[in-house]
Amino acid sequence: MLVLTAMLLLTLAPPPGMVKVSGGSYAPLYAREDDRIAVGPFLLDRYAVTNEQFREFVRAHPEWRRSKVKRVFADVRYLGHWTGDLDFDPALAKSPVTHVSWFAARAYARSLGKRLPTQAEWELAGSASEKRADGTLEPGFSRRILDWYARPTRPALPPVGSTYRNYYGVYDMHGLVWEWVDDFQTTMVGGESRGGGDGDLFCGAAAADARDRSDYARFMRYAFRSSLKARYTLANLGFRCALDLPSGKKP
């Protein structure tokens, strides 16, 4: 059965709502010039998970409702923009769900047989512009990301699909919300991602050892991830899901 499933994944179109991101190599921000991480092909959600999609999850899994979730898995701001366990402003139905912890995002993904993307996978997909798999050298690409980082979070987020569609067919990698990755703290600190970390490790001195000190957008993402703990929930932090291809990484 597993072999048959793998063969089907190779020959059939991606599941609804997902696109294939071709493999490649990823250069960590902190690495020697010739160090690269191989990233196998994988499937990625076309859009971030929406409020209405997450509501279906908590409806089916009551332990993740706002009134029932254990504080070890989510802080007091969990789903704070909702008006109740299953209620929110209808205008937010198609907007990305935020105020969700890493634990909750991971549970959602697993409920669908998916997982969160790794940091390397997210960065590989996020480096694509509208026309190129690697748009990082295109004039204005990094500037557009930094301009978004500089803007305050909107009180009501627009619907998914509001920003550009990249080379792979993925929307909103930049310009809508920050997104959880499965190994969000392994860049700056050791140990598994649930163990927390010291955000103070990211400082000006650390930047001196970076591969590309001009890539300030990546510095900001790495600093942001290193400041997180798995139970944190933020108004500008959502997620999307990934899925292995037979030659891709295992969750």
Secondary structure, 3 states (H helix, E strand, C coil): CHHHHHHHHHHCCCCCCEEEECCEEECCCCCCCCCCEEECCEEEECCCCEHHHHHHHHHHCHHHCCCCCCCCCCCCCCCCCCCCCCCCCHHHCCCECCCCCHHHHHHHHHHCCCECCCHHHHHHHHCCCCCCCCCCCCCCHHHHHHHHHHCCCCCCCCCCCCCCECCCCCECCCCCCEECCCCCCCCCCCCCHHHCCCHHHCCHHHHCCCCCCCCHHHHHHHHHHHCCCCCCCCCCEECCCEEECCCCCCC
